[in-house]
Amino acid sequence: MNMKRRIKTTYISGPVSGLDREEAERRFRAAEKMIKERGEMPINPLGLCTDDMTYAECLREDIMTMLQSADKIYMLKGFEESPGADLELDVAEMCGLEVEYEED
């Protein structure tokens, strides 16, 4: 029997607020590239929100997308300093998503 293996989907989480926007985008793009290269489908939350959305609206959109689509969460370094990323980690753990941490 020929069964196809489903591609794992990985949600990227990390600090955005308080960082230079270009630096945050660079870090999320680098994680997205690495996840693609190992054969997984990345979800980059920086592309989920629009400029007219509030922080709360973005956070809700991000968490709903993570819960509906991701098998795993990838935590960028510095996530501990981000209340939003910390919340995403808590939700992911409570809902049984696999957790991976960016290495040094």
DSSP file (Angstrom, degrees, kcal/mol; ACC not computed):
  #  RESIDUE AA STRUCTURE BP1 BP2  ACC     N-H-->O    O-->H-N    N-H-->O    O-->H-N    TCO  KAPPA ALPHA  PHI   PSI    X-CA   Y-CA   Z-CA
    1    1 A M              0   0    0      0, 0.0     2,-0.9     0, 0.0     0, 0.0   0.000 360.0 360.0 360.0 132.0    0.0    0.0    0.0
    2    2 A N        +     0   0    0      2,-0.0     2,-0.5     0, 0.0     0, 0.0  -0.800 360.0 178.0 -97.8 100.8    1.4    3.4   -1.0
    3    3 A M        -     0   0    0     -2,-0.9     2,-0.3     0, 0.0     0, 0.0  -0.895  21.7-137.9-107.1 129.5    0.7    5.9    1.8
    4    4 A K        -     0   0    0     -2,-0.5     2,-0.4     1,-0.0    -2,-0.0  -0.655  18.3-125.7 -83.2 137.3    2.0    9.4    1.5
    5    5 A R        -     0   0    0     -2,-0.3     2,-0.2     1,-0.0    -1,-0.0  -0.697  26.7-121.6 -81.4 130.1    3.5   11.0    4.6
    6    6 A R        -     0   0    0     -2,-0.4     2,-0.3     1,-0.1    -1,-0.0  -0.507  28.2-112.2 -72.2 138.3    1.8   14.2    5.5
    7    7 A I        -     0   0    0     -2,-0.2     2,-0.2     1,-0.1    33,-0.1  -0.543  31.2-119.0 -72.8 131.2    4.2   17.2    5.6
    8    8 A K        -     0   0    0     -2,-0.3    33,-2.8    31,-0.3     2,-0.5  -0.497  22.8-143.4 -70.8 136.9    4.7   18.6    9.2
    9    9 A T  E     -a   41   0A   0     31,-0.2    62,-2.8    -2,-0.2    63,-1.5  -0.909  14.0-163.1-107.1 129.3    3.6   22.2    9.6
   10   10 A T  E     -ab  42  72A   0     31,-2.7    33,-2.5    -2,-0.5     2,-0.4  -0.952   8.1-150.1-121.2 121.7    5.6   24.4   11.9
   11   11 A Y  E     -ab  43  73A   0     61,-2.7    63,-3.3    -2,-0.5     2,-0.5  -0.753  17.2-138.3 -88.0 131.2    4.5   27.7   13.4
   12   12 A I  E     - b   0  74A   0     31,-2.4     2,-0.4    -2,-0.4    63,-0.2  -0.788  24.0-178.5 -94.4 129.5    7.3   30.2   14.0
   13   13 A S  E     + b   0  75A   0     61,-2.9    63,-3.4    -2,-0.5    66,-0.1  -0.982  19.0 115.2-130.1 139.8    7.1   32.2   17.3
   14   14 A G        -     0   0    0     -2,-0.4     2,-0.1    61,-0.2    64,-0.1  -0.980  61.6 -47.2 178.9 179.2    9.4   34.8   18.7
   15   15 A P        +     0   0    0      0, 0.0    64,-0.1     0, 0.0     3,-0.1  -0.407  50.1 148.4 -70.3 138.7    9.8   38.4   19.7
   16   16 A V    >   +     0   0    0      1,-0.2     3,-1.9    -2,-0.1     8,-0.1   0.517  52.0  77.0-129.1 -56.6    8.6   41.1   17.3
   17   17 A S  T 3  S+     0   0    0      1,-0.3    -1,-0.2     7,-0.0     3,-0.1  -0.353 103.5  22.4 -61.1 136.9    7.4   44.1   19.4
   18   18 A G  T 3  S+     0   0    0      1,-0.3     2,-0.3    -3,-0.1    -1,-0.3   0.277 105.4 100.5  88.8 -12.8   10.3   46.1   20.7
   19   19 A L  S <  S-     0   0    0     -3,-1.9    -1,-0.3     1,-0.1     2,-0.2  -0.710  89.4 -92.4 -99.9 156.7   12.7   44.8   18.0
   20   20 A D     >  -     0   0    0     -2,-0.3     4,-2.5     1,-0.1     3,-0.3  -0.525  38.8-129.9 -59.6 129.6   13.6   46.7   14.8
   21   21 A R  H  > S+     0   0    0      1,-0.2     4,-2.7    -2,-0.2     5,-0.2   0.877 106.3  51.7 -56.8 -41.3   11.0   45.5   12.3
   22   22 A E  H  > S+     0   0    0      2,-0.2     4,-2.3     1,-0.2    -1,-0.2   0.893 110.2  49.0 -63.6 -39.3   13.7   44.6    9.7
   23   23 A E  H  > S+     0   0    0     -3,-0.3     4,-2.3     2,-0.2    -2,-0.2   0.921 111.8  48.6 -66.3 -43.6   15.6   42.5   12.2
   24   24 A A  H  X S+     0   0    0     -4,-2.5     4,-2.4     1,-0.2     5,-0.2   0.936 112.4  48.6 -60.7 -46.6   12.5   40.7   13.3
   25   25 A E  H  X S+     0   0    0     -4,-2.7     4,-2.6    -5,-0.2    -1,-0.2   0.897 110.1  52.1 -61.0 -40.6   11.6   40.0    9.6
   26   26 A R  H  X S+     0   0    0     -4,-2.3     4,-2.3     2,-0.2    -1,-0.2   0.923 111.0  47.2 -61.4 -45.0   15.1   38.8    9.0
   27   27 A R  H  X S+     0   0    0     -4,-2.3     4,-2.0     2,-0.2    -2,-0.2   0.909 114.1  46.1 -65.4 -42.9   15.0   36.3   11.9
   28   28 A F  H  X S+     0   0    0     -4,-2.4     4,-2.5     2,-0.2    -1,-0.2   0.893 112.8  50.5 -68.0 -39.2   11.5   35.0   10.9
   29   29 A R  H  X S+     0   0    0     -4,-2.6     4,-2.5    -5,-0.2    -2,-0.2   0.899 109.2  51.5 -64.5 -39.9   12.6   34.6    7.2
   30   30 A A  H  X S+     0   0    0     -4,-2.3     4,-2.2     2,-0.2    -2,-0.2   0.912 112.0  46.4 -62.9 -42.4   15.7   32.7    8.3
   31   31 A A  H  X S+     0   0    0     -4,-2.0     4,-2.5     2,-0.2    -2,-0.2   0.915 111.2  52.6 -65.0 -42.5   13.6   30.3   10.4
   32   32 A E  H  X S+     0   0    0     -4,-2.5     4,-2.2     1,-0.2    -2,-0.2   0.914 110.2  48.2 -58.7 -44.6   11.1   30.0    7.5
   33   33 A K  H  X S+     0   0    0     -4,-2.5     4,-2.5     2,-0.2    -1,-0.2   0.924 111.7  48.9 -62.5 -46.4   14.0   29.0    5.1
   34   34 A M  H  X S+     0   0    0     -4,-2.2     4,-1.2     1,-0.2    -2,-0.2   0.905 111.2  49.8 -61.9 -42.6   15.5   26.5    7.5
   35   35 A I  H  <>S+     0   0    0     -4,-2.5     5,-2.2     1,-0.2     3,-0.3   0.909 111.9  48.0 -64.7 -42.6   12.1   24.9    8.1
   36   36 A K  H ><5S+     0   0    0     -4,-2.2     3,-1.9     1,-0.2    -2,-0.2   0.909 106.8  57.7 -61.8 -42.7   11.4   24.6    4.4
   37   37 A E  H 3<5S+     0   0    0     -4,-2.5    -1,-0.2     1,-0.3    -2,-0.2   0.780 104.2  51.4 -63.2 -27.2   14.9   23.1    3.7
   38   38 A R  T 3<5S-     0   0    0     -4,-1.2    -1,-0.3    -3,-0.3    -2,-0.2   0.327 125.6-100.3 -93.8   9.4   14.2   20.3    6.1
   39   39 A G  T < 5S+     0   0    0     -3,-1.9   -31,-0.3     1,-0.3     2,-0.3   0.657  81.6 122.5  89.7  17.0   10.9   19.4    4.3
   40   40 A E      < -     0   0    0     -5,-2.2    -1,-0.3    -6,-0.2   -31,-0.2  -0.709  63.5-116.5-106.8 162.2    8.4   21.1    6.6
   41   41 A M  E     -a    9   0A   0    -33,-2.8   -31,-2.7    -2,-0.3     2,-0.2  -0.881  32.9-148.3 -98.6 114.7    5.8   23.7    5.9
   42   42 A P  E     -a   10   0A   0      0, 0.0     2,-0.5     0, 0.0   -31,-0.2  -0.527   8.2-153.6 -83.3 150.0    6.5   26.9    7.8
   43   43 A I  E     -a   11   0A   0    -33,-2.5   -31,-2.4    -2,-0.2     3,-0.0  -0.973  10.5-164.7-117.1 113.0    3.8   29.3    9.1
   44   44 A N    >   -     0   0    0     -2,-0.5     3,-1.9   -33,-0.2     4,-0.1  -0.867   6.1-160.1 -98.9 108.2    5.3   32.8    9.4
   45   45 A P  G >> S+     0   0    0      0, 0.0     3,-1.7     0, 0.0     4,-0.6   0.675  81.9  78.3 -65.8 -15.6    3.0   34.9   11.5
   46   46 A L  G 34 S+     0   0    0      1,-0.3     3,-0.1     2,-0.2   -21,-0.0   0.721  94.9  50.3 -65.2 -17.6    4.5   38.1   10.2
   47   47 A G  G <4 S+     0   0    0     -3,-1.9    -1,-0.3     1,-0.1    -3,-0.0   0.405  96.2  71.9 -96.9   2.4    2.4   37.6    7.1
   48   48 A L  T <4 S+     0   0    0     -3,-1.7     2,-0.3    -4,-0.1    -2,-0.2   0.729  89.2  61.9 -90.3 -22.9   -0.9   37.0    8.9
   49   49 A C     <  -     0   0    0     -4,-0.6     2,-0.3    -3,-0.1     9,-0.0  -0.720  66.7-142.7-110.0 154.6   -1.7   40.5   10.1
   50   50 A T    >   -     0   0    0     -2,-0.3     3,-1.8     4,-0.1     8,-0.1  -0.719  31.8-106.7-108.6 163.6   -2.4   43.7    8.3
   51   51 A D  T 3  S+     0   0    0      1,-0.3    -1,-0.1    -2,-0.3    -2,-0.0   0.742 116.9  57.9 -61.7 -24.6   -1.3   47.2    9.4
   52   52 A D  T 3  S+     0   0    0      2,-0.0    -1,-0.3     0, 0.0     2,-0.3   0.473  86.2  99.6 -88.1  -0.1   -4.8   48.1   10.4
   53   53 A M  S <  S-     0   0    0     -3,-1.8     2,-0.1     1,-0.1    -4,-0.0  -0.629  72.0-125.2 -86.5 143.9   -5.1   45.3   12.9
   54   54 A T     >  -     0   0    0     -2,-0.3     4,-2.4     1,-0.1     5,-0.2  -0.318  29.2-104.4 -76.2 167.8   -4.6   45.9   16.7
   55   55 A Y  H  > S+     0   0    0      1,-0.2     4,-2.7     2,-0.2     5,-0.2   0.926 123.5  50.4 -57.2 -45.9   -2.1   43.9   18.7
   56   56 A A  H  > S+     0   0    0      1,-0.2     4,-2.4     2,-0.2    -1,-0.2   0.896 109.5  50.2 -62.3 -41.2   -5.0   41.8   20.2
   57   57 A E  H  > S+     0   0    0      2,-0.2     4,-2.4     1,-0.2    -1,-0.2   0.912 112.2  47.9 -63.7 -41.9   -6.5   41.1   16.8
   58   58 A C  H  X S+     0   0    0     -4,-2.4     4,-3.0     2,-0.2    -2,-0.2   0.922 110.5  51.0 -63.9 -44.4   -3.1   39.9   15.5
   59   59 A L  H  X S+     0   0    0     -4,-2.7     4,-2.6     1,-0.2     5,-0.2   0.915 111.4  47.8 -61.5 -43.0   -2.5   37.7   18.5
   60   60 A R  H  X S+     0   0    0     -4,-2.4     4,-2.6     2,-0.2     5,-0.2   0.922 113.0  48.5 -62.8 -43.7   -5.9   36.1   18.1
   61   61 A E  H  X S+     0   0    0     -4,-2.4     4,-2.4     2,-0.2    -2,-0.2   0.928 112.9  48.4 -60.9 -45.7   -5.3   35.6   14.4
   62   62 A D  H  X S+     0   0    0     -4,-3.0     4,-2.7     1,-0.2    -2,-0.2   0.937 113.9  44.9 -61.1 -48.6   -1.8   34.1   15.1
   63   63 A I  H  X S+     0   0    0     -4,-2.6     4,-2.6     2,-0.2     5,-0.2   0.896 113.0  50.6 -67.0 -39.9   -3.1   31.7   17.8
   64   64 A M  H  X S+     0   0    0     -4,-2.6     4,-2.4    -5,-0.2    -1,-0.2   0.926 112.6  47.0 -62.7 -42.8   -6.1   30.6   15.7
   65   65 A T  H  X S+     0   0    0     -4,-2.4     4,-2.2    -5,-0.2     5,-0.4   0.928 112.1  50.5 -63.4 -45.1   -3.9   29.9   12.7
   66   66 A M  H  X S+     0   0    0     -4,-2.7     4,-2.3     1,-0.2    -2,-0.2   0.939 114.2  43.9 -57.5 -48.6   -1.3   28.0   14.9
   67   67 A L  H  < S+     0   0    0     -4,-2.6    -1,-0.2     1,-0.2    -2,-0.2   0.863 117.9  43.8 -68.2 -36.2   -4.1   25.8   16.5
   68   68 A Q  H  < S+     0   0    0     -4,-2.4    -1,-0.2    -5,-0.2    -2,-0.2   0.783 130.6  18.2 -78.6 -26.5   -5.9   25.1   13.2
   69   69 A S  H  < S+     0   0    0     -4,-2.2     2,-0.2    -5,-0.2    -3,-0.2   0.682  98.5  89.0-122.4 -22.0   -2.8   24.4   11.1
   70   70 A A     <  -     0   0    0     -4,-2.3   -60,-0.2    -5,-0.4     3,-0.1  -0.587  34.9-176.9 -96.3 146.7    0.4   23.6   13.0
   71   71 A D  S    S+     0   0    0    -62,-2.8    27,-1.9    -2,-0.2     2,-0.3   0.558  81.3  19.1 -96.9 -19.0    1.8   20.3   14.3
   72   72 A K  E     -bc  10  98A   0    -63,-1.5   -61,-2.7    25,-0.2     2,-0.4  -0.961  65.3-137.0-152.5 155.3    4.7   22.0   15.9
   73   73 A I  E     -bc  11  99A   0     25,-2.5    27,-2.5    -2,-0.3     2,-0.6  -0.987  12.1-154.0-122.8 136.6    5.9   25.4   17.2
   74   74 A Y  E     -bc  12 100A   0    -63,-3.3   -61,-2.9    -2,-0.4     2,-0.6  -0.945  12.9-150.9-111.8 115.2    9.4   26.7   16.6
   75   75 A M  E     -bc  13 101A   0     25,-3.2    27,-3.0    -2,-0.6   -61,-0.2  -0.769   7.3-144.8 -94.6 117.1   10.6   29.2   19.3
   76   76 A L    >   -     0   0    0    -63,-3.4     3,-1.4    -2,-0.6   -48,-0.0  -0.443  36.7 -86.1 -73.6 151.4   13.1   31.8   18.2
   77   77 A K  T 3  S+     0   0    0      1,-0.2    -1,-0.1    26,-0.1    26,-0.1  -0.267 115.8  33.7 -55.4 141.8   15.7   32.9   20.7
   78   78 A G  T >  S+     0   0    0    -64,-0.1     3,-1.9    -3,-0.1    -1,-0.2   0.447  73.3 129.5  90.7   1.4   14.5   35.7   23.0
   79   79 A F  G X   +     0   0    0     -3,-1.4     3,-1.9     1,-0.3     7,-0.4   0.799  62.9  69.9 -59.1 -27.2   10.9   34.5   23.1
   80   80 A E  G 3  S+     0   0    0      1,-0.3    -1,-0.3     5,-0.1    -3,-0.1   0.753  95.3  54.2 -62.9 -23.6   11.0   34.7   26.9
   81   81 A E  G <  S+     0   0    0     -3,-1.9    -1,-0.3     1,-0.1    -2,-0.2   0.436  95.8  80.4 -88.9  -0.9   11.0   38.5   26.6
   82   82 A S    <>  -     0   0    0     -3,-1.9     4,-2.6    -4,-0.2     5,-0.2  -0.920  61.0-161.8-113.5 113.2    7.9   38.5   24.4
   83   83 A P  H  > S+     0   0    0      0, 0.0     4,-2.0     0, 0.0    -1,-0.2   0.875  95.1  51.0 -58.6 -36.7    4.5   38.2   26.2
   84   84 A G  H  > S+     0   0    0      2,-0.2     4,-2.4     1,-0.2     5,-0.1   0.931 112.2  44.2 -66.8 -46.1    2.9   37.2   22.8
   85   85 A A  H  > S+     0   0    0      2,-0.2     4,-2.3     1,-0.2    -1,-0.2   0.881 112.2  53.7 -66.3 -37.7    5.4   34.5   22.1
   86   86 A D  H  X S+     0   0    0     -4,-2.6     4,-2.3    -7,-0.4    -1,-0.2   0.905 109.8  47.7 -62.3 -41.8    5.3   33.3   25.7
   87   87 A L  H  X S+     0   0    0     -4,-2.0     4,-2.7    -5,-0.2     5,-0.2   0.913 109.5  53.0 -64.6 -43.4    1.5   33.0   25.3
   88   88 A E  H  X S+     0   0    0     -4,-2.4     4,-2.7     1,-0.2    -2,-0.2   0.906 109.9  49.2 -59.1 -41.2    1.8   31.1   22.0
   89   89 A L  H  X S+     0   0    0     -4,-2.3     4,-2.9     2,-0.2     5,-0.2   0.936 110.6  49.6 -63.4 -46.7    4.2   28.6   23.7
   90   90 A D  H  X S+     0   0    0     -4,-2.3     4,-2.5     1,-0.2    -2,-0.2   0.930 113.9  45.4 -58.0 -46.4    1.8   28.1   26.6
   91   91 A V  H  X S+     0   0    0     -4,-2.7     4,-1.8     2,-0.2    -1,-0.2   0.923 113.1  50.5 -64.1 -44.9   -1.2   27.5   24.3
   92   92 A A  H  <>S+     0   0    0     -4,-2.7     5,-2.7    -5,-0.2     4,-0.3   0.928 112.9  45.8 -59.8 -46.3    0.9   25.2   22.0
   93   93 A E  H ><5S+     0   0    0     -4,-2.9     3,-1.3     1,-0.2    -1,-0.2   0.926 112.7  49.8 -63.7 -44.6    2.1   23.1   25.0
   94   94 A M  H 3<5S+     0   0    0     -4,-2.5    -1,-0.2     1,-0.3    -2,-0.2   0.789 112.5  48.7 -65.4 -26.8   -1.4   22.9   26.5
   95   95 A C  T 3<5S-     0   0    0     -4,-1.8    -1,-0.3    -5,-0.2    -2,-0.2   0.333 119.2-108.0 -98.5   6.7   -2.8   21.8   23.2
   96   96 A G  T < 5 +     0   0    0     -3,-1.3    -3,-0.2    -4,-0.3     2,-0.2   0.657  61.6 154.3  83.1  16.9   -0.2   19.1   22.6
   97   97 A L      < -     0   0    0     -5,-2.7   -25,-0.2    -6,-0.2    -1,-0.2  -0.531  50.2-108.5 -75.2 145.9    1.9   20.7   19.8
   98   98 A E  E     -c   72   0A   0    -27,-1.9   -25,-2.5    -2,-0.2     2,-0.4  -0.458  35.3-144.2 -66.6 145.5    5.5   19.6   19.6
   99   99 A V  E     -c   73   0A   0    -27,-0.2     2,-0.4    -2,-0.1   -25,-0.2  -0.959  18.8-179.4-121.1 134.4    7.9   22.3   20.7
  100  100 A E  E     -c   74   0A   0    -27,-2.5   -25,-3.2    -2,-0.4     2,-0.4  -0.989  14.1-148.2-130.0 141.7   11.3   23.1   19.2
  101  101 A Y  E     -c   75   0A   0     -2,-0.4   -25,-0.2   -27,-0.2     2,-0.1  -0.893  23.9-110.5-112.8 138.8   13.7   25.8   20.3
  102  102 A E        -     0   0    0    -27,-3.0     2,-0.2    -2,-0.4   -71,-0.0  -0.437  38.4-135.1 -61.8 134.3   16.2   27.7   18.2
  103  103 A E              0   0    0     -2,-0.1   -26,-0.1     1,-0.1    -1,-0.1  -0.523 360.0 360.0 -91.6 161.3   19.7   26.7   19.0
  104  104 A D              0   0    0     -2,-0.2    -1,-0.1     0, 0.0    -2,-0.1   0.470 360.0 360.0 -68.7 360.0   22.7   29.0   19.6
